[in-house]
Amino acid sequence: MTDTRQQLQGLTDDVRQQRDELKLKLHLLKSDVRDEWGELEQQWEHLEGRMKVVGKEAGQVAHEVAEALKLVGEELTAGYARIRKLL
């Protein structure tokens, strides 16, 4: 389970870095991109909240939950990449 936890932490760190970089450029974005940003922010809050739970209960977390969190992280990464291309 340690490898999965480390992978999830690495994914969370990568997503956090992308998020922080894009957040600085948010004021330049058009309204349609702001809408996508808002949706990504909701997903980010969900991911971050679930990661806190996973961190506290790592020994009890099912593999499926970890995989679902990876999927959310990958979706966020793809969304941030779409926004980055628009900048």
Helices and strands as residue ranges (DSSP letters): H 2-25, G 26-28, H 31-56, G 58-60, H 63-86
